[in-house]
Amino acid sequence: MPAWRLSPRLSLDLGRPRVMAILNATPDSFADRHPTLDAALARARAAADQGADLLDVGGESTRPGAARMPADEQTARVVPIIRAIRERALFPGPISIDTTLAAVARAALDAGADAINDVSAGLEDAGMLPLAAERSCGLILMHRLAPPDRDRYSDRYEAPPEYPDVVESVRMFLADRLAAAINAGVDPDALVLDPGLGFGKSVEQNLALIRGTPRLLSLGRPVLSGVSRKSFAGRAALGRESDPSERLAPSLALSVLHLASGARLFRVHDVAEHVAALGAAWAVLAP
């Protein structure tokens, strides 16, 4: 499995599973929320203590139906957090900024972030791919069918989103965005691909993407898994609508299965539990 290059001096070995802790600097995310500086710093400290390899900081909720946040509001939410984490050495690993806006990403990188996690794969802001190339930072490209304010939860579609073959459709999209990033000057080794579990897919389509991960890996870049506490995990396990608090066990099970299918980077809310479950699974799966 290739390494993920985050800067000319920093790479993350993906020869084993790595856990990315979610830090939502928002009041309206569907699961954990850390809208104050003190709460966010406590989350960063706890994530480090629990074994997280990376920290993903975001200032705009990406849950279905969430209101969009302008760049200045996102920046005001995330920059003080990233700067304080770096100044106080609260988290030793890389930090990514979860945003679709280049202005927010630039400010976060200036404050100490190492990578950009763009759920629009560089399509929402034409400045994003050139910025990633200019700054030689890591970049995650995700597939989604629609922006969050026009999306629905995976288990609440009246009819499933239409894909001739969801795995092939996502693979072709990611191949196109991978090429666009490289053409913009981004180092291929700096790129990670995210199938966008929960973003514009039905329950069965999300499960098909987990099963079909080897087809996504044919693009030659690592795959990120974003199962954590999502509605499709609850529906698959319980057969009904569920609260995010009920979805830990389903999230762990599907994350382990995604590991077995080839995913190596896991974006999660429950750090300690995922570190333990993925570590135990890797003891069996490791080559």
C-alpha positions, 0 to 999 in steps of 0.5 A: 500500500503506498504511503500518503505524502503530506509535505516534502518532509512528512509522509504517513505509512499506510501499510497498516490501518490509520485512524483519523479523528473527527473534530467538528468545530460546529454547532450542527453536525449530526454526531460530535460537536465541539463549537468552543475552543476549549471543547475542541482542544479537549477533543484533540488531546483525547484523540491523541491519548486514544491513539489517533494518527490524524485529526480532521478539523471542519467548520461546516457540517456536511450532514444532509440538509446542513446549511452552508457556511461562508469562508469567513465563518469557517475560518473563524471556527477552525483557525484558532483551533488548529493554531492552538493545537500546534502552539500547545503541542496537543496533537503530534500527528498530521492535521487535515482541514475539512473544507471545500473552499480554498480560502479556508484551506489556505488559512488552515494550512497557514495555521499548521494544517498538513492536508486538505479534505475536500468532499467536493473533490475540488469541484466547488472551488476552482482554486482548491487544486492549484492551492494543493499543488502550490502548498505541496500538501496532502489532498483527499478527493471525495465523491458525492452526488450533491452538496449536503444542503441538497442531499438526504440521509442514506436510509430516507430516499424515496427512491435510491439514487440512480447509478448504472453501477455505483462502484464503477460510477464512483471509480470513474469520477475519482479517476477523473478528479485524480487526473484533474489534480495531477494536471493541476500540479498535485503530486500523485503521492499526495492524493487519497481517494474517498468513495463518499460513503453516505453522500448520495448513496442508498444503504445498499449502494454504500455497502456495495462500495465497501465490497467494491473497494478493490476496484477503487484501489485499481486507481493506485491511490489509498482509499479512505473509509467514512462509515462512522455513525452514518445512517446506513450503518444503523439501518444495515444493522438494526433494520430501522431508523437509528440515532447516531448513538446507536451506531457504534457497533455497526460502524466498527463492524463495517470499518473492519470489513472495509479494512479487509476490502482494502481501505487503510484510512478511517475517519471516525468519531469513536477513536479508542474503539476503532483503534482497538477494533482495527488493530485486532483485525489487522493482527489477522489480516496483516500480510 
